[in-house]
Amino acid sequence: MRPKLLDNKGLEHVGEPEFAEHAPAMMDIRSVGSRVVYENRWMRVREDAVERPDGSRGLYGVVEKPDFVAIAAVDRPRRLIHLVEQYRYPVAGRYWELPQGSWETRPDVPPEEVARAELSEETGIVAKKMTRVGDLFLAYGYSSQRYHIFLAEDLEQGAAALEAEEADLVSRAFPLAEVEAMIADGTIRDATTVAAFGLIRLKGLL
């Protein structure tokens, strides 16, 4: 027997049709109502009542967060890339990742400006050259948040200016080959870092 259709919470809806052998190229889901169930300075969670193309109804939970930037700061002559490590509370661990961040109080600031500021704030590095690589959705199964990927080059080292939430953050430059090994062996577990590094590689920029 083929599986029943599930909503985004994994709950089966009684009476809904089974999956078709070949799904349509596009299935639009229409919002018929929405309410905010939680909100703070950094995020908003809403619950939408939706109607599917076949007329059936359901619920969809959506997390809204500001878009953010991820920066690969590369010392090309020495084949080094700068990473930061900090404690990530939701997963109770410290992990290496690319410098990244957002300005939730100033969402209209151009991404490159945010990227330059976040790189300097977290590592003290000022980049003379900043190349936009592209943008990706973080987790579009439940969130509309995107991140913009930048390649920073021609680097000058200055002083970092960490915020209170980043007091435990440390920065270090790694050989590119070592970063690849850290991704392969699971030392680097941040999906944004892995995807950004891969996209930069695929575009032949690194």
N, C-alpha and C positions, 0 to 999 in steps of 0.2 A: 504494500500500500504506500502511495506517495504521501509525504508529510503534509500536514495541514498548514494553512497560512497562520503566521504568528505576528503579533504586534511587536513594537520595539521593546516591550518588557518581557517578551517570551511567552505571552499568554495566548492560548488558542481562543479564537472567536467561533462560537458554535454557529453552524449553518453557513460558514464562509466556504467558497469553492476551493478545491485542491489546486496546487500549482499546475499550470498548463505545461504541455510538453515543450512548447517554445514560447517564452515570455515575449510580450510586445517590445518593440524597440524603445518605447517611452511610455511610462505610466505616471501620469500627473496625479498628485494627491493634493486635494484642495482643503485649505483651512476654513472651518466653519465656526471657529471660536477660539479664544486664547485667554489665558490668565497667567499672571506672574505668581509663582509659588515661593520664590526666594530671590533676594537681591541684596548685594552689598557693593562696596566700592569697586571690586574687581570682576564681578560676574553677576549674571541674572539667569535664573532658571524659569522657563515658562512651560506650561502644559497646554498643548493645542488639541482641540477636537478637530478631527480630520474626516474627510470623505474620500474614499477611493474611487477609481474609475467605474467599478462595478456597483457603486452606490452604497457599499457597506461603510459603516462608521467605526472609528477607533480613536485612540489617544496617542499623542506623540510628545515625548519630553525633549526639549531643546535647551542646550546650554549656550548662552551668549557671552562671549568674552571678546575684548578688543583684539584686533589683529596684532601680531608681534613680529619681531625680526630675529633672524639668526645669522651670525657673522662668522665666516671662516677667515681668520686673520693669518695670512701666509707669508712667511719669510722665504721667498722663492730662492734666493742665492744659497741659503743653508738648508733648504728643503724641510722647513719646520712649520708646524701649525699650532696656534695657541688655543688651549682648552682651559676651562674653568671647572673646579670641583666645589660642590656645596651640598649641604644636607637637604634632602627632599622629604619633607614631612609626610606626605601621603603614603610613600613607600618605605619610610623609616630607614633611609640609607643615604650614603654619600656616593655621588657618581660624577664622572667626567663628562663634559658636554661642551658644545660650542657656546660662546657668549650669546645671550639672547635676552629679549625683554620687550616691554611695551610701555607706552605712556597712556594709561587708562584715563587720565584727566585731560589729555590733549589728543584725541583720536584723529584730528585733521592734519597733524604734522606729517610731512612727507616721510615715507619709510626710510629713505637714505639718511635723513637728518637724525631719525631715531637710532638707526644702526650706528652712525658715527658716535653719537652720545653714549649709547649703551656699551660699545666697545671701549671707549675711553673710561667710562665709569667703572667697569668691571675689571679691566686689565691695565689701564693707564696708557693704552696704545692709541696713537693718532695715526690714521691712515691717509696718506697723500692720494691714494687711488682707491676708489670704491666702485665695484662693478656689480650691478644687479643681475643675479643669476636666474631668478624666477620666483614663483610663489606656489604654495601647496596648501591644501586644507589639512588641518591637524587631525580631525576625526569626524568626518562629515556624516557618520551614522547617528550622531547625537549633538553635534555642535557646528555652528557656522564659522568658527574661527579659522583664519588663515595665517600663514606666516610667510614673510618675504625673506629670501635668501640673498646674502651679499658676500662677495669675495673682496676682502680688504688686502691691499698690497702697499709696498713702499712705506714700511712701518717705522714710526718713531716712538720710543718708549718714554712715557711720562709717569705721573703718579695717579694711581687709582683713586676713586672717590666713592667708596661703597656706602650704600644705604644701610639702615639698621637691620633690615631683613637679610642683608648680604654679608653681615659681619664675619661669618665663618668661611666666606668664599676665598679660594686660593686659585692662582693662575700659574700656568706652566706651559712652556713650548715643548712639543713632542715631534720627533721625526715622523714624516708622513707614513713611512712603512710601519712604524710602531702604532700609529693611529689605526691603520688598516687592520693590524693584528688585534688591537683592542676591540674593534668592532666585531671581528670574526670570532673571538673567544668569549664575547659577552661582557667584557669589562665595561665597554660603553654600551649602555642600555637605553639611552634616550633616543626615541624614534625620530625626533626632529633632527638631531645630529646625524644619525645614520642616513636619513633621506637627503638631507642637504649635502652631505659629503658625497653621496652617490650621484646626485644630480650634477654637482660640480665636475665630478670625474667623467660622467657620461657626455657632458658638453665639451670635454677636452680642455677645461680651464685649469686643470691641476694635474 
